[in-house]
Every structure is written in structure tokens, then in C-alpha cells.
Amino acid sequence: MALLSPTISEIPPAPSFLMERPDAATILREREERVALEAKIAHLHTLHGTRNRGNATVIVDSAFDAGVQLRTRELAKSPAAHTASHVSLQRHYEGRGALAQVNALMWADCEISPSSPFHGMPAHEIAGILLARMDAAGIPRPSYILYSGRGLWCVWLSRHPLTARVQTRIRRLLRCLWGEAVATKKDTFERVKAKAAANASVWAGMDLDWSVGDMARVHRVAGSLNEKSGERVRLLWPESWADVQRHDLETLADAVFPFDREEMRTYREAQAAKKAAREEQAKADGQPVTPRRPRSHSRGLWGAVEGELISVLGLGPERLARMGLRDRLCFHIAVARARSGMGGDADSWAAEFAPHVVGKGLSQDNLRSYLRPVDKRLRADEAGEVRMHEGRAVSPLYTPKLAKVRTDLSLPADVCDELGLTLLRPDAPTRTATERSAARRQREGATARADHAQTLAEVARLTREIQAATDLPVAEIARLLGCSRATVYRALDAHPAVEITATEQDQTISRGVSETARYLKGGVASPAAPVLPQVEMPVPAWVEADPNPDLVQFYRWEAEHRPLPDGQVHADHGDRLQRLFWHFLRARGHVNSWMRQHVRREAIESAIMTLQGEIEDGKLMVGLPTEEPIFTAPKPRPRDWHRCGRAAPTLH
């Protein structure tokens, strides 16, 4: 009898007690995670619809260190989207630096603090109160309200994705939604104030976060877990993501702003009619009427440059053609207007400049094409675009330096005198970076070096007195003296303690600091500040020839505050000082980049300190050069000397 293989149905089932079944807690947790993932994917697809520009930024950790850029088709299958805790409201290029598309028109982050009257109230009841308040204020209901685990997020989504050009208007819309009164004329102030109060009443009793008004803002994803409160982020209104309603920008603006677009158009027409009536009356009275131009100083440096360029434009097409300045002059005017915020486009610029430059060889169409690149970059800047340069985001505008504009135009001196130009003169004085820094420090009220030296001596003296009387730490002493802890340490290093013994009649006297030492019977005290010489400190020739002008002044200051015994002068030991200088410069590893100013100043300071110690001890310090030849610095490129504004030194 042949053996038949048993079928599947003939295999007896395993006993139920042998099968491992998950417990109820595991089943509930898995179900919760599955529902949370479905809610997360639905939220991402609602916020970032299909066929959108740019990327959605998702944050996968609470430290905000790992931001992942995802296309729309990746939101459903990417592991980063499944583990995301936050998502961007808008879409961007290059991380969140360049805005690509606007999805959310308005949003609000309502925190519920322990002091809030809504604290402890169920989240869905708070959402109902918000919706009722919005209906009373005439504000359209948001697309969705999200419970973030500790507060509520209200988001209004756009019906159609908008370009980045509307971001300025959206920022203004947000401030009005949160209850800020926009700037206005006196005759409309009461209406603006009333509308701001109505908008602010929507958020009464809640801690509205005013710091979330940037276009790179992210908010929590539905289904994620708020690690601070331990609660799950969820949708409060509407009941499902399929019921989300979207809005038009104009509808929201008419509801949130104190005036709609039609009222603003009527208001501007009325103001223009009043201005025209005033001008007609002035003409009837025989008074000259000059169109008002924005004051150049209110537009900054490039507003003033634009004013001088307009003066040059008034020379006429024939004279500008002989000077060869027609196209370049118009280009720089357009760039100055773009940089100062005056705006415009290639068509308006060409129409304005044409009567002054159009002539033989240059038509208005040629001029329009010539100015088109400036127009294109200005539009990109207004849209919020940026360009990456050496790892950082920069404006797409043309940004020539003022020296470049002077060089391109090369206006003759007689023309500058005729027009009264100051910024565009080729011989205009220019300040070095050091001079600009010194002027800035003077404007900010910084302490001069000589005064600062006496201040350090006083800080050192007071610090030692406090340390001798108390056991306060340095940080607390710095707070008492009104300075930083680093200043205290620097003062102690600059003015080391010396052993003294004083009687009741003895006094420690220094220039600028006089303190009776009758209570000192021994111990330490700061030495007296050295008396500044009345004659100018001699400077070695090799320091005078240095390409950094500040090194001479710094040498004098260091030599004055580190005097040599027996009236000796540092310049008398010039060769030794120069050997020490190049030794410390080479020890810092900056010989090949020896033009760096701060490195050379550190080297000359170390050289003067070492020379002072050698002369006081009467012997050369071990490990330093003795008779080795003076180091010859590498000859820098000619443009380096031009940047320093000094002739190349002759070192031997």
C-alpha cells in the first residue's frame, strides 16, 4: 500500500497554549503607533501638496541638529518623514535659507502657561473658544488647529502655492493678526487702533509667541510625541485632514488688515488729488513746484551715492557721450537704487534715463537691455532668494564697493567741482580699516589705551584688596567692579604683586592713583603705574619702515609702559629687539603670513617684554637667539603694500 503525503488540512492545529500572543498593552501601543504614522503622513501631505517647488524640511531630533530636505513624493516613504518631530510651514531651497514657495499664509502659536485661565482645560474646548472669537472678530477660521502637547497651533493654508515675493506682506499680515497696530495717518488712527484691539482679543488669556514670524518657521507634526510634556500631537479642528479648507491671500488680508484693497486705493487717490490741487494752487500763485524726492541720507550711503549720480546724469547726452559714461552711469544709478531700497525696474529706469543719455549709438531699447540684469537681480532679492558664496548665503544684488564706482566713472576734478560732488571724487580720502575701527571705538565711547592702562592698575589694586579681606571668587569680584572676569585676570597679569612693607606714614603713590597704605604692615600690593615720559619715545628704523602703521604707535605704548633700568631706551638695543621680534613671529608659525597685524603686534609685545627682562637680569634668556642673523621677511606682493598704504620696508 502506497503512502500518501498528508495535505495541509490533515495537519492538526497547534494547541492554543503553545502559541505566543502579544499582551493587550503591546497591541494598543502598536495600534497607537500605526494611527500616529497615518496622521503624520496625512499632515505632511496636507501641508506640502503635490507639484510644489522646493523641499519640505523635517526635523528628526529634538536638538534641531538634523534637518532633512524631502521632495513631496518622499514624504510617504522616507524614514526621515516617519520619524519627524517638526516640519517647515513653507518650502525652501538650500536648507531653510532660500524661500522657494509659500504654503501657509498665517499662523499663530498659542502657549497655555500655568498662569493662563485656560490652564487645565481640555484642548478641544480651547479650540472651540478660539473659533468663536475668530467668528466674532470677522477673521476666517484657520485651515487646521493642532494640539502641540503644551499649546495650540493655528495655521491658515493657501489655496494655491505663492511665490516668495509675498513674504513681506505675509510678515505684516502676521503682526496685524496678533494684534499689532500698523503705522497710519492721524485721520485713520482710531480705526486702526480698534481693529488691532479686535484682533488681539482673539488671543486674550493665552501666551502668544511673537517670535515665530519668520518664513523658516517649523511646527510639530501631528502624530509625533512632545518630549517635554509626553503627550501626542493631534488634530483638534476639523475632525479629519480631508476636511481642511484653504484660503486666498486677498480674503485674509481684507479680514485682518484695518483697510481692504479698495479702501486703500480710494485713500491713495484722494491723497494724490489733494497733492495735485496743492501743486495747481502753487502754480497759480507763481511759486515753483519741485517734485519731492526721498532724502538721500534716509536711504543710507547708497542713497547719497544715487543723488550724486543723478547730478552727473544732468550733464546731458552729448557731454556724457564725449566722456564715455552713458551706459556705465545708468548702470550704477540702477544698482544704487536697488541697494538703497528705492526700487524700480528696467523699463522705468530706461524711460527715466533716456532723455539724458539716448543719442548716437545708444537707444532706449539698448539701455533697457543693458539694465535688465540689475532688474533681474532686484526681483530675485525681493522674492527672498539668496546665493551661496563660500558657504554662506548672500544677497543676489550687485554689490560693488564705492571705490569700484569711482574707478569705473573716473570723473575729472573740474566736473566734480562743478557739480559739488564729494563721494564720487577720485581723490576722495579713504580710511583704512584701522582708522575706521578707531573712529567706531571713539563713537561708542571706548576707553583710550593710556586711560585703560591706569584702569587696569586700579582694577588690580582693588582686586587684591578684596581678596585679602574676603574669600570672594574672581567672578563675584568682577561683578562688584563692574567689569568682566577676563579684565580682572588681565589686570592681575599686567600688574603683578610685589612685596612691600609700609609704616603708618608711608604712602603708595602712582600717577593717576594715590592710596594711603597706613593699614598695610606687609603683604602684596600692585606696583605704581610707570610715569609716562614727557619726550617722544624714539622708534627703531625697522619699526618705522613696517607696513602696518599702527605698529609704531603700539611700540611706543609698550616701550613707555615697560621702562628699562638706568634710563635706557629700547631703541638703543634695536638689533637685539629685532632678532627677538622675528624669533617670536616665526615661533607663532605666521612667517609666511607676516602681514597679519595682530600677529606682529603680539610679536613686538613679546620682544619688548623679553628685552626688559634680559636687561634687568643682566643675561640673555635661555632658548632665545643670541648671535643668529636678523631674519629677513618674505617680500609680499605689490597689492599687499598698496593695501597697507605704505612703501615696502627695507629689512636687513
C-alpha positions in Angstrom: 0.0 0.0 0.0 1.5 3.3 -1.1 2.0 6.0 1.5 0.1 9.2 0.7 1.6 12.6 1.7 -0.8 14.3 4.0 -2.5 17.5 2.9 -2.5 20.8 4.7 -5.9 20.2 6.1 -4.8 16.9 7.6 -2.2 18.7 9.8 -3.7 19.2 13.2 -3.6 22.8 14.6 -1.1 23.6 17.4 -2.6 23.9 20.9 -3.6 27.4 21.8 -1.4 27.4 24.9 1.7 26.8 22.7 1.1 30.0 20.6 2.7 33.3 21.8 0.2 36.1 21.8 1.1 39.7 22.5 -0.4 41.2 25.5 -3.0 43.9 25.4 -0.5 46.7 26.1 1.6 45.7 23.2 -1.4 45.6 20.9 -2.6 49.0 22.0 0.9 50.5 21.6 1.2 49.1 18.1 -2.2 50.4 17.1 -1.4 53.8 18.5 1.9 54.0 16.6 0.1 52.9 13.4 -2.6 55.6 13.9 0.1 58.2 14.7 2.0 57.3 11.5 -1.1 57.7 9.4 -1.8 61.1 11.0 1.8 62.2 10.4 1.7 61.3 6.7 -1.8 62.9 6.3 -0.5 66.1 7.9 2.6 66.2 5.7 0.6 65.7 2.5 -1.9 68.4 3.6 0.7 71.0 4.3 3.0 70.2 1.3 0.9 69.2 -1.6 1.9 67.7 -4.9 3.8 69.5 -7.7 5.3 72.1 -5.4 8.7 73.9 -5.8 11.5 73.4 -3.3 11.7 71.0 -0.4 10.0 70.4 2.8 12.3 70.5 5.9 11.7 67.8 8.5 13.4 67.7 11.9 14.1 64.2 13.2 15.6 65.1 16.6 14.7 67.4 19.5 18.0 69.3 19.3 17.2 70.6 15.8 20.6 69.4 14.5 19.4 67.1 11.8 17.2 68.8 9.2 16.3 66.7 6.2 15.2 68.1 2.9 12.4 66.0 1.3 10.5 66.3 -2.0 6.8 65.8 -1.9 7.0 62.3 -3.3 9.3 61.3 -0.5 7.0 62.3 2.4 5.1 59.0 2.4 8.1 56.6 2.1 11.1 58.3 3.6 12.2 57.0 7.1 13.0 60.7 8.0 9.4 61.7 7.4 8.2 58.8 9.5 10.4 59.8 12.5 10.0 63.6 12.0 9.0 65.7 15.0 8.8 69.1 13.2 8.1 70.2 9.7 8.6 73.6 7.9 5.5 75.6 7.1 7.0 76.8 3.8 9.2 75.2 1.1 12.8 76.2 0.7 16.0 75.7 -1.3 19.4 75.1 0.4 18.0 74.1 3.8 15.8 76.9 5.1 17.9 79.7 3.7 16.2 80.4 0.4 12.4 80.6 0.3 11.0 78.6 -2.7 7.2 78.7 -2.2 4.7 79.9 0.3 2.2 77.3 1.6 1.0 78.9 4.9 -0.4 82.5 4.8 -0.9 83.0 8.6 -0.1 81.1 11.7 -0.2 81.5 15.5 1.5 79.6 18.4 -0.7 79.8 21.5 1.0 78.7 24.6 -1.0 77.7 27.7 1.1 78.7 30.7 0.2 77.7 34.3 -1.0 81.3 34.9 -3.4 81.2 32.0 -7.1 81.0 32.7 -7.2 78.1 30.2 -4.7 76.0 32.1 -6.1 72.6 32.8 -9.0 73.0 30.3 -9.3 70.3 27.6 -7.6 71.2 24.4 -10.7 70.8 22.2 -12.6 73.3 24.4 -9.9 75.9 24.0 -10.0 75.3 20.2 -13.8 75.9 20.3 -13.3 79.2 22.2 -10.7 80.3 19.6 -13.1 79.6 16.7 -15.9 81.5 18.4 -13.6 84.5 19.0 -12.4 84.5 15.4 -16.0 84.4 14.2 -16.8 87.4 16.4 -13.7 89.4 15.1 -14.5 88.6 11.4 -11.4 86.5 10.9 -11.8 83.4 8.7 -11.4 80.1 10.6 -7.9 78.5 10.2 -7.3 75.6 8.0 -6.5 73.5 11.0 -5.8 73.8 14.7 -3.1 71.5 16.1 -2.6 70.5 19.7 1.2 70.6 20.1 1.3 68.9 23.5 1.5 72.1 25.5 -0.4 74.6 23.4 -2.3 75.2 20.1 -1.1 76.0 16.6 -3.5 77.7 14.2 -2.5 77.6 10.6 -4.1 79.2 7.5 -3.1 77.4 4.3 -3.0 79.0 0.8 -5.4 77.8 -1.8 -2.6 77.9 -4.4 1.2 78.0 -3.6 2.5 81.5 -3.9 5.9 82.8 -4.9 8.4 84.1 -2.4 7.6 87.7 -3.4 4.6 87.9 -1.0 6.7 87.2 2.1 6.9 90.9 3.1 3.2 91.2 3.0 2.7 87.9 5.0 5.0 89.2 7.8 2.9 92.4 8.0 -0.3 90.2 8.0 1.0 88.1 10.9 1.7 91.2 13.0 -1.8 92.5 12.4 -3.3 89.1 13.1 -1.6 89.0 16.5 -2.8 92.5 17.4 -0.2 95.0 16.4 -1.4 98.3 15.1 0.1 99.3 11.7 1.6 102.7 11.1 -1.0 105.1 9.7 -2.1 108.7 9.4 -3.8 110.6 12.2 -7.2 110.7 10.5 -7.4 106.9 10.4 -5.7 106.1 13.7 -8.9 105.3 15.6 -9.9 102.7 13.1 -6.5 101.1 13.1 -6.5 101.0 16.9 -9.9 99.4 17.1 -9.0 96.7 14.5 -5.8 95.9 16.4 -7.8 95.6 19.7 -10.3 93.3 18.0 -7.5 91.0 16.6 -5.7 91.0 20.0 -8.9 89.9 21.8 -8.8 86.6 19.9 -5.7 85.6 21.9 -6.7 87.1 25.3 -5.6 84.8 28.1 -3.0 83.0 26.1 0.7 83.5 25.8 1.1 84.2 22.1 4.6 83.6 20.8 5.7 86.6 18.8 9.0 85.1 17.8 7.5 82.7 15.2 7.0 85.2 12.4 9.9 84.1 10.2 9.4 82.3 7.0 11.7 79.5 8.1 9.4 78.5 10.9 8.7 74.9 11.8 6.0 73.4 13.9 5.2 70.0 15.3 3.9 67.2 13.1 0.6 65.5 14.0 1.3 62.1 15.4 4.7 62.9 16.9 5.4 62.8 20.6 6.1 66.0 22.5 9.1 65.0 24.6 8.6 67.9 27.0 5.0 67.1 28.0 4.9 63.4 27.0 1.7 64.0 25.0 0.9 63.1 21.4 0.4 65.9 18.9 -3.0 65.7 17.3 -5.5 67.5 15.1 -8.2 69.4 17.0 -10.1 71.0 14.2 -11.5 70.0 11.8 -12.3 66.3 12.5 -10.1 64.9 9.7 -7.4 66.1 7.4 -9.7 65.6 4.4 -11.9 68.5 5.7 -9.1 71.1 5.7 -10.2 74.3 4.0 -7.8 76.7 2.2 -7.8 80.4 1.8 -6.9 83.2 -0.6 -4.4 85.8 0.5 -6.6 88.7 -0.5 -9.5 87.4 1.5 -7.4 87.1 4.6 -5.8 90.5 4.1 -9.2 92.2 3.8 -10.3 90.5 7.0 -7.2 91.1 9.1 -5.9 94.5 7.9 -7.8 97.6 9.1 -8.4 98.6 5.4 -9.2 96.4 2.4 -7.5 97.0 -1.0 -10.4 99.0 -2.4 -10.3 101.4 0.5 -6.6 101.8 0.3 -6.9 102.5 -3.5 -9.6 105.1 -2.8 -7.4 106.6 0.0 -4.4 106.9 -2.2 -6.4 108.5 -5.0 -7.7 111.1 -2.5 -4.2 111.9 -1.3 -3.0 112.2 -4.8 -5.9 114.5 -5.7 -5.0 116.7 -2.7 -1.4 116.9 -3.7 -2.3 117.8 -7.3 -4.6 120.6 -6.0 -1.8 122.0 -3.9 0.6 121.9 -6.9 -2.0 123.7 -9.1 -2.5 126.3 -6.5 1.2 126.8 -6.2 1.5 127.2 -10.0 -1.4 129.7 -9.9 0.4 131.7 -7.2 3.6 131.7 -9.3 5.5 129.5 -6.9 8.0 126.9 -8.2 6.8 123.3 -7.9 9.6 120.7 -7.4 8.7 117.1 -7.2 9.7 115.7 -3.9 12.5 113.1 -3.9 13.4 110.8 -1.0 16.1 112.4 1.1 19.4 110.7 0.3 20.6 110.4 3.9 17.4 108.5 4.8 18.5 105.8 2.3 22.0 105.4 3.7 25.2 105.6 1.8 23.9 104.3 -1.5 21.0 106.8 -1.3 23.6 109.6 -1.2 25.6 108.0 -4.0 22.4 107.8 -6.1 21.9 111.5 -5.6 25.4 112.4 -6.8 25.0 110.1 -9.8 21.7 111.8 -10.8 23.7 115.1 -10.7 26.2 113.7 -13.2 23.3 112.5 -15.3 22.2 116.1 -15.7 25.4 116.9 -17.8 23.4 115.9 -20.9 23.8 113.2 -23.6 26.4 114.9 -25.7 28.8 115.7 -22.8 28.3 112.2 -21.3 29.0 110.6 -24.7 32.3 112.5 -25.0 33.2 111.3 -21.5 32.1 107.7 -22.4 29.8 107.5 -19.3 26.3 107.0 -20.7 25.8 103.2 -20.2 28.0 102.8 -17.1 26.4 105.8 -15.4 22.9 104.4 -15.8 24.0 101.0 -14.6 25.5 102.4 -11.4 22.3 104.5 -10.8 20.2 101.4 -11.1 22.5 99.5 -8.8 22.4 102.3 -6.2 18.6 102.4 -6.3 18.4 98.6 -5.8 20.8 98.7 -2.9 19.2 101.7 -1.2 15.6 100.2 -1.4 14.3 102.8 -3.9 13.2 100.0 -6.3 12.2 100.3 -9.9 12.7 98.1 -13.0 14.5 98.1 -16.3 11.5 99.7 -18.2 11.1 102.6 -15.7 14.8 103.2 -15.4 15.3 103.3 -19.2 12.3 105.7 -19.6 13.7 108.0 -16.9 17.3 108.0 -18.2 16.6 108.1 -21.9 16.2 111.9 -22.2 19.7 112.3 -20.6 21.7 109.6 -22.4 19.9 108.5 -25.6 21.7 109.6 -28.7 24.1 108.4 -31.3 24.9 104.7 -30.7 22.5 104.3 -27.8 18.8 103.8 -28.0 16.2 103.3 -25.2 15.9 99.7 -26.1 19.6 99.2 -25.8 19.5 100.9 -22.5 16.6 98.7 -21.3 18.6 95.6 -22.3 21.7 96.9 -20.5 19.8 97.4 -17.3 17.9 94.1 -17.4 20.5 92.2 -15.3 20.1 94.7 -12.4 16.3 94.3 -12.7 16.5 90.5 -12.6 18.7 90.5 -9.5 16.5 93.0 -7.8 13.4 90.8 -8.4 15.3 87.8 -7.0 16.2 89.8 -3.9 12.6 91.0 -3.4 11.5 87.3 -3.7 13.8 86.4 -0.8 16.3 84.4 -2.9 19.9 84.2 -1.8 23.1 82.9 -3.4 25.7 80.7 -1.7 29.2 82.2 -1.6 31.9 80.5 0.3 29.5 78.5 2.4 27.2 81.4 3.4 24.1 82.9 1.9 24.5 86.4 0.3 22.1 88.8 -1.5 21.8 88.3 -5.3 22.1 92.1 -5.8 25.2 93.7 -7.4 27.3 94.9 -4.5 30.2 96.9 -5.9 32.3 98.9 -3.5 32.3 102.7 -3.6 35.9 102.6 -4.8 34.8 100.5 -7.8 32.2 103.0 -8.7 34.8 105.8 -8.6 37.2 103.8 -10.7 34.6 103.0 -13.3 33.4 106.6 -13.7 36.8 108.3 -13.2 35.2 111.8 -13.1 37.5 114.7 -13.8 38.2 117.0 -10.9 36.7 120.0 -12.7 33.4 118.1 -13.2 33.4 117.2 -9.5 33.9 120.8 -8.6 31.2 122.0 -11.0 28.6 119.5 -9.6 29.8 119.7 -6.0 30.5 116.0 -5.7 32.1 114.5 -2.6 31.5 110.8 -2.6 32.4 110.2 -6.3 35.6 112.2 -6.4 38.5 110.0 -7.5 40.7 111.8 -4.9 38.2 111.4 -2.1 40.0 110.5 1.2 39.7 106.8 2.1 40.2 105.5 5.6 42.0 102.3 6.4 40.3 99.5 8.4 42.3 100.6 11.4 41.1 104.2 11.1 37.5 103.1 10.7 37.9 100.9 13.7 39.3 103.7 15.8 36.5 106.0 14.7 33.9 103.4 15.6 35.5 102.9 19.1 35.5 106.7 19.6 31.8 106.9 18.7 31.0 104.1 21.0 32.9 105.8 23.9 35.7 103.2 24.2 38.4 103.9 26.7 41.8 105.1 25.3 44.8 102.9 25.8 46.6 105.2 28.2 43.5 105.6 30.3 42.8 101.8 30.1 46.3 101.1 31.4 45.6 103.2 34.5 42.2 101.5 34.8 43.9 98.1 34.8 46.2 99.1 37.6 43.3 100.3 39.7 41.4 97.0 39.0 44.4 95.0 40.1 44.8 97.0 43.3 41.1 96.8 44.2 41.0 93.1 43.4 43.9 92.3 45.7 42.3 94.4 48.5 39.0 92.5 48.2 40.9 89.1 48.0 42.8 90.0 51.2 39.7 90.9 53.1 37.3 88.3 51.8 37.3 84.9 50.0 35.1 86.0 47.1 35.7 84.3 43.8 37.0 86.3 40.8 33.7 86.2 39.1 32.0 87.9 42.0 34.8 90.5 42.3 34.4 91.3 38.6 30.7 91.9 39.2 31.4 94.2 42.1 33.9 96.2 40.0 31.6 96.4 37.0 33.9 94.6 34.5 34.3 91.1 33.1 36.3 88.3 34.7 38.8 88.4 31.8 39.5 92.1 32.6 40.3 91.2 36.2 42.8 88.4 35.1 44.3 90.7 32.5 44.8 93.4 35.2 46.4 91.0 37.6 48.8 89.8 34.8 49.7 93.3 33.7 50.4 94.5 37.3 51.9 91.6 39.3 52.1 91.8 43.0 55.3 93.0 44.8 56.3 92.6 48.4 56.1 95.8 50.3 56.5 96.9 54.0 54.9 100.2 54.9 54.5 102.3 58.1 51.6 104.4 59.0 53.1 107.4 57.3 54.1 105.6 54.1 52.0 106.1 51.0 51.9 104.3 47.7 51.7 106.9 45.1 51.3 106.5 41.4 50.3 108.7 38.5 46.5 108.8 38.5 46.3 106.5 41.6 47.1 107.7 45.1 46.2 105.5 48.0 47.3 105.7 51.6 48.9 102.5 52.8 48.7 103.1 56.5 46.9 99.8 57.1 49.5 97.8 55.2 52.0 96.2 57.6 53.3 93.8 55.0 51.9 91.7 52.2 51.4 92.5 48.5 50.1 95.4 46.5 50.1 96.5 42.9 53.2 98.5 41.8 52.8 102.1 40.9 51.9 102.8 37.3 55.0 104.0 35.5 55.3 107.7 34.8 54.9 108.5 31.2 57.9 110.3 29.7 57.4 113.9 28.6 59.5 113.4 25.4 58.6 111.3 22.5 59.8 107.8 22.6 62.4 107.1 19.9 61.5 104.3 17.5 63.9 102.0 15.6 64.1 102.4 11.9 62.9 98.9 11.2 59.7 99.6 13.1 59.2 102.9 11.3 59.5 101.0 8.0 56.9 98.4 8.9 54.0 98.2 6.5 51.5 98.3 9.4 51.3 102.0 10.6 49.8 101.0 13.9 52.9 99.1 14.9 54.8 102.3 15.5 52.2 103.6 17.9 51.9 100.2 19.6 55.7 100.0 20.0 55.7 103.4 21.7 52.9 102.4 24.1 54.6 99.2 25.1 58.0 100.8 25.5 56.5 103.5 27.7 54.9 101.1 30.0 57.9 98.7 30.2 60.8 101.1 31.1 64.4 99.9 31.2 66.6 100.5 34.2 69.1 103.4 34.4 67.2 105.4 31.8 68.0 103.1 28.9 65.8 103.2 25.8 64.6 100.2 23.8 65.7 101.8 20.6 69.4 101.6 21.8 69.0 97.8 21.7 67.4 97.8 18.2 69.3 94.8 16.8 68.5 92.6 19.7 64.9 93.7 19.7 64.6 93.0 16.0 66.1 89.5 16.5 63.6 88.8 19.3 60.7 90.2 17.2 61.4 87.8 14.3 62.0 85.0 16.6 58.6 85.3 18.2 56.9 85.9 14.9 58.5 82.7 13.5 57.6 80.8 16.6 54.0 81.6 16.1 54.1 79.9 12.7 53.0 83.0 10.8 56.1 84.0 8.9 54.5 83.3 5.5 51.5 85.4 6.5 53.6 88.1 8.2 51.3 90.9 7.1 48.8 90.0 9.7 48.6 92.9 12.0 47.6 91.2 15.3 50.3 88.6 14.9 53.0 91.3 14.5 51.7 93.2 17.5 51.9 90.1 19.7 55.4 89.5 18.5 56.6 93.1 19.2 55.0 92.9 22.7 56.8 89.7 23.5 60.1 91.1 22.2 59.8 94.2 24.4 58.9 92.2 27.5 61.8 89.8 26.8 64.3 92.6 26.3 63.2 94.2 29.5 63.7 91.0 31.5 67.2 90.4 29.9 68.4 93.9 30.8 67.1 93.7 34.3 68.7 90.3 34.9 71.9 91.1 33.1 71.9 87.9 31.0 70.3 86.6 27.8 67.3 84.3 28.3 67.9 80.6 27.5 66.4 79.3 24.3 66.3 82.6 22.5 68.6 83.7 19.6 71.9 85.3 20.5 74.0 86.0 17.5 71.9 84.5 14.7 71.4 86.8 11.8 68.3 89.0 11.6 65.5 87.3 9.9 64.5 88.7 6.5 60.8 88.7 5.9 59.4 87.3 2.7 58.6 90.1 0.2 54.8 90.5 0.0 53.0 91.0 -3.3 52.7 94.6 -4.5 49.0 94.7 -3.9 49.7 94.0 -0.2 51.8 97.1 0.1 49.1 99.0 -1.7 46.5 97.8 0.8 48.7 99.0 3.7 49.2 102.4 2.1 52.9 102.4 2.9 56.1 101.9 0.9 57.8 98.5 1.1 60.2 98.4 4.1 63.9 97.6 3.6 64.8 95.0 6.2 68.4 93.9 6.8 
